[in-house]
Amino acid sequence: MKRNISLYTILLLTVIQFLSTSATAQNRIHESERIYLHTHKNTYLAGESVLFKMYCINSVSQKPSSLSKIAYLELINEEGYAVAQDEIILQNGMGEGGFLISKQLATGNYAINAYTYWMNSCSPEFNSVTPIFVFNNQVVSEKLQGNLHSKNTNAFFSLKNSNNPILLSADSVQKEKSISIHSSVEDLDRLIRFSIFNAKNSPIATEPLHFQIASNQGIEIDQKFQFNQNKWEFVLPKKEIKSSNFSVCIKNSEGKIITQSAVHLTTDKRNLFFERAPMHISTNEKVNIQLNKNDFTKENETIYLSASISLKEAFPTSPSIINYFNLYSDFGASMNVYFNQIGKIPNQNWISKGELESLWLHSKPSYPATSEQYPEEEAYVLKGQIKNQENKEVIVNKSVFLSKIGEYADLNTIKSNKNGEFFFLLPLQKGLHDISIQLNNDDMEECTIQLKEKFKGTGFAPVPWKKSDLTTNQIEFLKKRYQDLKIREIYKQKIYTETIDSSLHRATSNFFGKAYSSIKIDNYIRLDSLEEYFHEFISPVKIKYRNKKTYMNVFSPEQTVLMKQAPLILYDGLLISNPRIILDKNPSEIDKIEIVPFEYYFGSAHFYGIIHVISKNKDCKIEKLPKNTERYYLPLFTDNWHLTQQTETNAPFIPDFRTDLLWEPNIRLSENQNSNLQFTTSDVKGEYELRMEGISESGEPIVVRQSIFVE
């Protein structure tokens, strides 16, 4: 009788086979994603923690994405390198977490890059970039470093008066082009006039040109024209533009872009902004703020929010989720370098003159899944490559096994592809995953196994910082924050709490189901060696000795023959090709032995019986791993940080110097579910700010602001 693999394994191998094939007609198409990151504040002292909520959005429907189940986050310094990393489980497109800012980081600007593997592999410009400022009184550097991805050569002009720039960099002036685009809004904000000038009498002005307006809806206007006295104008109703952000370009007769500009109109209706009346409260007062879904929308839908209350900062705040939807997401990560400039521009229409490129001109609404780009839909995708240790050549079309170490034999297998790559799925379980990866089921070929790193290690860098950038108000704010921090340290007042999930994730069932026979060693008389137990009590297994080597074979009771081929031998889930590794174990270390005395098909593998020896500790302790094996203690989603709501102290007369009063990342409002924000003020007086952001089921971005005066 030949046993087939279980239905669960068939489904698992189907997913893996899909991942390992190249792009074909059978590949699934998935819509692209983007992430908005809400941090509990924007200015941090070294040693504090960044707390955040992720909103992963489907870029087509604009609703929370149900595709990716894992997101990755990296804190990028001015040189473009990651100085902190974190991975987050996403549920219904949302996830929350935190990470520590090292006390070794220098004062300066940093950028939090957030992405899913799907985003990063097919549309990296969608990667979220959130700027923050870190102050370290011990490490202050005035170095003005270049960075990997930041360029700042843009100028922004108000459409009310296109002759005067709002902000203009020196680079933009030096690189003025012969043909330029100007724009203005006229007739009580109802018409847009585009004026094209040939300032340097360029010869190209004598040939027919194309004027194009393109948005994420496609090309909306394509007008052929020629200059008349080095000028040409085009007027259209503002309401005819389908997007609040669009690109205007001039092309020659061959379709080559001569010049282009980006235009932003403040006409987008994706906006649920609420400003609550200021609140005046006392120090050390318990406060309760009630939240009701009907205060935000009358629609019958659920709202998801995250909220923070911190001392109001003297630094520019990062873009809200409304600004992200209406502006930043259309221009991708490249918009990050203009954060300070855009923040200084009033809420008005503007045109750029530095060829600010729009994300939707280079990306697609959907992409096919391949072995190089794929979403992590239901599990953590473990990707690696296997090579011959001697000649470094990739090992192609060979069975690779993943085993989970423990009491149960949870085995997965796949054949390496033409690049020597393999893919396995790990469950979304927090903790340590004790696994091994092995080539074939013998010990003949030495190999190197390398797992693919999910984090990029580099990213979109922030605008470089100079000490002279700090204003007087900002210096005073930082000085006061630093003093409060030192006092908290003296009194050992804990503000941030770290939780580490170090539990060991084990399998809960055997891949082969229930064993045909099983013996528990302690139920039998004590023998001197494990070999004796096999000889005396495990009749289906025959041990033979030839040329100073030991061999095991399994007798099939259904076929009534001794199968000549070697069986699958496992020790605490690990594949073992040399039986002596097990037989030399002291019987007192062994809990039980399980036998499956049948031929067993498992994916592309064919086993002639299965022998599984389980130790009492279930930890697979062996002196040396087989040459074809690598073992990993893989930590997944183990670390998180939380805000302490109230200072814990046994001395009530000691002042409370907290300036972060609340962080609540998981607020859910519906017709039948309201919520309350509860917090206690500290002894630090001043103006605090409630910053609440989120999204509705229909994809409507929501922002709430409220000033709270502690007096």
N, C-alpha and C positions, 0 to 999 in steps of 0.2 A: 504494500500500500504506500502511495506517495502522498505525503501531506503537503497541502498548499498553504501559502501565506495567508494571514488574516486579512479581513476587509480593511481594517485600519492601515495596515502596512501597504496594501495596494493603493489606497488613496494617497498615502504619504509619498510613495515612490512615483505616483503619477505627477504630483506637484514638483518633485525633484527633477523628473525627466523633462518637464516643461522648462524648468530653469536652465537645464544643461544644454538645451538645443539652441541653435542660432536662430536668427529671425526668419520665420517662414510664414506662410499664409495661415498656419494654425495658431500663431502667437496671438495672445489677447491684446486688445488695445485698452489703455487706461488713460483717463484724463489727468492732466497735470495738477500739481498741488502748490500751495504756498503757505507760509507760517507767519502768524503775527505773535509776537512775544510781549506779554505784559509783565514788566518787572515792578517790584513793590516800591522802588524809588530809582533815581538816576545817578545819585552821588553816593559813593561808598568810601569808607575808611578801610585801609588794609587790615585784614583780620575779621572783617564782617562777612556776612553771607549774602549772596544774591538769591532772592526768592522770585520765582517766576511762574507764570501760567502760559501754556502754549495753546494757540488756536490754529489747527491745521485746516486750511480752507481748500475746497475744490475750486480750481481757478475758472471753471466753466459755469457751474451752478451758483458759485459764491456762497455755498452752504458748507457747514462743517463736513470735512472729508471722512468717508468711511473706508478709505483704501488702506493707507499705511497705519500700522499698529505700533511703530517705533519711530522716535525722533532723536536726533543727535544735536548736541549743542557744544560750541567751542568758544572760549574767551580768547580773542585775538589781540595781540599787542600792536604797537605802531610799526613794527618790522614785518607784520603779517604772519606771525607764528602763534600757535595755540599755547596758552599758559594754563588753561583749565579745560576739562572736558566732562561731559555728562550725557547719559542716555536715558530716555524717558519712554514709558509705555503710554500709548495714546488709546483712549477709549472714546468712541464717537467723535474722533477728531480733536480731542482735548487731553492735555496732560499737565501735571504740575511737578515742580521739583525745586532744587536749590543746590548751590555749590559755594565753596569757601574761596574768598579772595586771599591769596597767600600774603603773608606779611613781608615777603621778599619782593613783591611787585613794586615798581617805581611809580611815583606820582605821574599821572598822565591820562590820556584818552585811551579807551579800549572799546572793542566792538564785539558784541555777542552775535555769533553766527549760528543760526538754527536751520536745520534741514532734515528731511527724510531721505532715506537712501534713494527713493524714487526721484525726488527732486534733484539730488546731487548728481545722479547718473545721467539724467536725460535733459534737465534744464537747470543747471547750477546757478544761472542768473536769478532764479526764483528764490534762492537762499535768503533767509531773513537776516537783516543786519540791524542790531539795536545798539546805539552808542551809549556808553556810560563813562563816568569820570571817577577815577580812583585817587585818593589822597593818602600818601604815606609820609608822615613827618620824618621818618628815619631814612627814606630812600627818595631823594628828589633829584631828577636829572633834567638838565636843560638841553640835552641833545635833540637836535631836530633831524630825526632820521627820515630817510626815504622809505616808502613802504611798497608792498608788492602790487596792490590793486588800486590805490587811491590816486586820482588825478583831480586837479582843481583848476580847470581852465575855463569855467563857465561864467557867463554873465547873465543876469536876469533883468528884464526890462518890464516895467509896468505898462499894460496896454492902454492905460489912461493917458500916458505921455511917453511914447516910445523913443523920444529923443534923449531922455535922461535915464540912465541905468539906475536901478535900485542898488545893485551890487555889481561891481565890475573888477575882474582880476587883471593884473598887468599882462598876463599871458594872452588874454582875450584881445587886448588892445593891439599887441604886437602881431597877432595872427589875423588881423582884419582881412576879409576876403574882398575880391573885386565886386562880386555879386552878393548882395545882402538882402535879408528879408526883414521887413518891419510890419508891425501890426498894431491896430488900435480898435477899441470898442466905441461905437458911436450910436447916435439916435436912441438915447436913454437905455443903453445897454442892450439894444436889439440887433444891431448890425456889427459885423466884423469886417474891417478893411485891411487887406494885405497889400503892402506896397513893396515892390521889388525894384532895387536900384542897382545900376551898373556904375559903380563909383570910379572905376579906373579905365573906362572905355575899353573893356575887354573885347577882343575880336569875336569871342563866342557869342556876344550879344547880337551879332548880325544874323545868326541862324535861328530857326524855330526851336523853341524850348517847351518843356512841359512843367506845369505847376500842379503839384499833387498834394492832397491832404489825405493822410492815412491814420486810422485808429485801430483799436483792437477789433473793430467790426470789419476791417479791410480798407481798401482804397475808396474813399467817399467822394473825392473830387479829382478829376484828371482833366486839366484845361491846357490846351495848346496856345502859345502866345509868342509875340516878338516885342522887343523893346521899342518904345517910341520916345526918342530923346532921352535914352538911358533910364527910362522908367516905365513900369507897368503896374496897374492896380487891379485888384479883384475884390468885389464886395459881395457878401452873402449873409442871409439872416442867421443869427446866432443859433436859433432853434433847429436849424438844419444839421448842425453838428451833433452826431449821435453820442459822442463821448466827451467827458470833461478834459481828457488829455489826448492830444493828437500831434502828429508830426507833419510839418510843412517842408517840402523839399522842391528844389529845382533840378530837373534832369535835362541832359542834352538829347539830341535825336537818337543816340545809341542807347539811351536808358541809363547812363552813368550819372550818379548824383553829383551835382556841382556844389551845392550848399544845402543845408537843412537847419531847421530849428524846431524846438519843442514848444508847444503852447498848452497852457493850463487855464481852464475856465472854471470858475466857482459856481457851476450850475448843477453839479451832481446831487441827486436827491437821496443818496445813501447816507443818511444822517439821522441818528436819534441822540441828540445831545441834550443833557439835562443839567442845569446849574441850580443846585439847592440853595436855599437861604442860609446865610452864615449861622453858625451855632456858637453860643458863648457858654462855657462850662468852667468848673473849678478844677484845681489840681486834686489828684487822688479821688476822682469821682467816677463811679461806675455809670457807664452810658449804654443805652440800648437804642439802636436805629432800626426801625421796622422797614422792611422792603416788601412791596406788593407788586405782583406782575402787572396789574392794571395801571400802575403809575408809569409804566414804560410803553405799553402797547395794549390795545383793545382786541388784538387778534387772538384767536384761540390757539396759542402756541407756547412752547417752553422757551425760557430765556436762560442763558448760561453766563454767569458773571464771575469776576474776581475783583477783590477790593483790598485797598491798602490805606492806612492812615499813618503818615509820617510828618515830621517837622517840614514845613514848606521850604523848598530848596531855592538857593540863589542862582541855580544853574538852569539852563534851558532844559525843558522836559523832552523826553523822546517822543516821536510822533504817536499820537493816539491811534486807536484802531480805526477811527473814522478817517483820519488823514492817510492811514495806510491803505484803506480800501480805495479812497478817492484820488490819491496822488502817488504815494511811494511804490505801491505794488506794480503800477504801470511801467515804472522805470527800473524796477529790479534793484539788486544790491548796489548798483552804481549810484543810486540816489543818496546813499549814505554820506558821500563826501560833501554833499551840499546841505547837510542837516543844519549847520549853523546859519548858512545864508537863507535857506527857506524859512527858518524860524524867525528871522528878522523881517521877513516880508509880510505885510499885513494880509488879511484874507481878501485877496484880489486876484484878478486875471493877470497873467504874465506870459512873456515869451522869452525863451533862452536863445543865446547867440553863440554858444560854445559847442554846438552839435551834441547836445544831451540825447543819448540814444534810448529809445523806448524798448522795453522788454518784449512787447508783443510783435515787434518787427523781426525778432530773431528766434522766437519760440513758437511752438505749436500748441494747440489746445489739448492734444492727446498724442501718446507715443505707444509704439509696440513694446511689449516686454521681451527681452532677449537675455542671453547669459551674462551680458555686461550691464544691462539696465533692467531692473525689476523692482516691484514694490514688495515690502515685507507685510503681507496681508494678514497672516494669521500667526506667524512665528518669527523668531530671530533666525535669519538665514546665515548659516555658517559656511563661508566660502573659503577654499584653500587651493593650493597647488602642490603637486607631488613630483619630485625629481629624483633621478638616480644620484646617489651620494658621490659616486666616483666620477662620472662624466658630466654631471649637472644637466643632463638632458631630461626633458619632461617625460613622465611615464604615461603612456596613452592607452586607453581602452583596457584598463585593469580594474578589477573590483576593489573598491575602497570601503572600509567598514568604519562606522561610528558606534562605539559601545558606551553605555552609561554604566559606570562602576557602581556596584551595590548588590543587594540581595537578588534582584531580578535581572534577567538577561534581556535588556532592551537594545536590540541590534538593528541598525539600519545599513543599507548598502547601496552603492551606486557605482557605475563605471566611470572612470576619468575620461574627460572629453579630449578633443584633439590638442588642447593647450595644457593637458595634464591637470585640469581643474576638476573639483568636486564640490557638491552642494549638499548640505544637510540642514534640517529644520530643528531648532530647539524651542521648547515651549516658553511662553512668556511668563516665566516664574522668577520671582526675585530671589537672589541668593547665589550660592556657588554651584556650578554645574561640573561635576567630576566626570570627565569623558576621556576616551581614548580614540585615536584615529589610526587605522592600520591598513597596510597594503596587503591584499590577498588574505590567505589564512595560513601562510607558511612563514618561515624565518630565513628564506634564502636570499632575498634581494634587499640590500641596504638602501634606504631612501631618506630624503629630507622632506619634511612636511611643513609648509608655511601657510598660516592662516592669513586671510586678507583683512587688513585693518579697515574698519568702517569709518573711523574719524579721518578727516583730511590732513590734519596737522598744520595746515596753513589756511588762510582765508582772506576775506575782505577786511582790510585794515581800517582803523579810524584815521581821522585827520590828525596829523602830528600836533603835539601840544608844546607850547612854550610857556615858561613861567610868567612872562609878561602878559599872557592872555588873561590872567586872573584880575578881576575887578576888585575894588575895595570891599564891596558888599560880599563878594565870594570869599575873599580872604577872611573876613570876620565870621562868616558862616562856618568855614572849615575850622577856624580856630576854636569856635564855641563847640562844634561837634567833637573835636579832638579832646578838648578839656572834659567834656561829659564822658567820653570813652575811657579816659584815664581814671576818672573817679569810679566808674563802674568796675574797672579792673581792680582797683584798690579794695572795693567792698565785695569783689567776686560776684557781681551781679550778672547773671547769665542771660543774654538776650537771644542768642540763637542756639538751638538744640540740634545735634546731629543724631540721626538714627541710621544704623547700619544693619542690614539684613544679611547675616552671615550663615543663614541656615543652608544646609547641604541638600540640594534638590536631587532626589533619587527617583528611579523608575518605580512604577507600582504594579507592573505585570510583565511576564515573560513574552517575548515575541512569538514563541512557539506555543503559547497557551499553557495548559496544565501538563506537567511532566507525566510520562507513562508510569514511572516508578521513582520513589524517593526514599532514601534512608537517612535517619538522623543519627549521627555518630554516637551521641550520648545514650541512645537507647540500646546500644549493644555493648558487649564486653570489651574492655579496653585491650586493644592490640598494639603491637610495637610500631607498626608502620601503616601508612595509608594503602600501600600495595596489598597488605593482608586483608583489608576491608573489601577491596575490589575482588580479590580471589575468593573470599569466604561468603560475602553477602550480595555482591552485585554480579549476578550471573551473566547478564547480556554483554558485559565488557570483558574482553579478553586482552591480557597484557602479554606481549612477546618481546624477546630480547634477541637482537641480531647485530653482530659486529660492534658490540659494546654500546649499542643504542637501544632505547626503549620505544616500543610501538603499542598503540592501542587500536583495537578494532571492536566494532559493535555487532552483535548477533541479532538478526531480525527475526523475531518470533513468527511474524506473518509469512515471511518468505522462507523461513527455516534454513537460512544460510548465514554464514559469517561474511559480512561485507568487507571486501578486500581494501577498499579505499579508506583513508583516514577519516575519522569523524570530526565534527566541530567540537573542540575542547574549550571550555570557558572557565575562568577562575574569577569569581565575583564580577561577572559580566565581561571580563577582558579575554580576548581571543588568545589562546596559547597553542603554539605549534609543537613545542617540546614537552611531552608528558612528564618529564623528570622535574620540571618546575613545580608541578603539583604533587607528584608522588614523593618528593623529598620533604614535603611539609609534615610537621608534627601533627598527628591526629588530634591532639588536644586543641589545635587552632581551628579545626574544621567543625562547622555546624551540621551541614547536610550535603548530600550528593544527589543530583537529579539526573535521570536518564530518559532520553527519547530514542528508542531503538528502531527507528524507521528512516527511510530516505526522506529528505525534507528539501523542498525547493523554496528558495528565498530570493526573490528578484532574479538576478542573473546567476546566483550562487546555487550550488547543489551540495547538500550535506548528507553524508552517509552515517546518520545517527548523530546525537547531540549528548555531550557529557558536560554537566555544569556542576562545579564544585564551589560551595559557598562557605566562606570563613565565618567565624563567630563575630568578628568586627565588621565584616562586609566592606572592607576598605582596600582589598587587593594589594596587600603588602608583599612585594617580591623584590629580590635583591637587584635585579637588572631587567629592564624592559627588553622585549624582543627587538631585533634590529629594524624591523619594519613598522615600529610603533612609536607614537608620541602620545603622551598623556598630559591633560590640561585641567587645571582648576580655574574654570572660566567664570569670573564674577559678572553677573548681569543685574542691572538695576538695584544694586546693593545699597547705595548711599543716598541720603536725602537730608535736607535741613528744614527746620521749622522755627517760627518766631515764638518766643516765650511771651505769653499774653501779659503776665504781670511778674515783676521781679520777685524771686523767691528768697526770702531772708527771714531769719529768726529774730531779727531786731527791728521792730516796726518804726523805731525812731530814726533809722538810717534813711536818708533821702533816696528817692527813686529817680534815676537819671536817664530813663529810657526816652528816646526820641522817635522810635518806631513803635506805634501803639497797636497796630492791627495788620494782619495779613490773612485773608480768607480767600483761598483760590477756588473753592468749589461751592458757588452759590447757584442754586437751581430754583427758578420761579415758574410756576404754572398756575392753572386755574384752581387747583386744589392744594397748592404748596406755596406758602410764603416763607420768608426767612428774616432773621434778625442779625444785626451786627452788634456784638457785645464786646466792649473793651473798657479798660480802666486807664484814666489819664495818669501821667507821672507828675513829678515835681518840677519838670522843665516847662516853664511858661513860654508862650509865643503862639504864632499862627501855624496850625497844622492843616493838612489838606487830605480830604478823602478823595481818592482816585479810584473810580470803579469803571471797569471796562468789560465788554463781552460781546456776545452775538446771539441773535435769535435763531430759532429753527429754520426760518425762511432766509437767513443769511443777512439780516439787517444788523450793522454794527452799532453798538451802544456805548456811550460815554457819559459818566456822571461825575460832576465835580462839586465839592462843597468845602468851604473854609470853616475850620473849627478853631476857635480862639480859646486857649487855656489860660485862665487869668487867676 
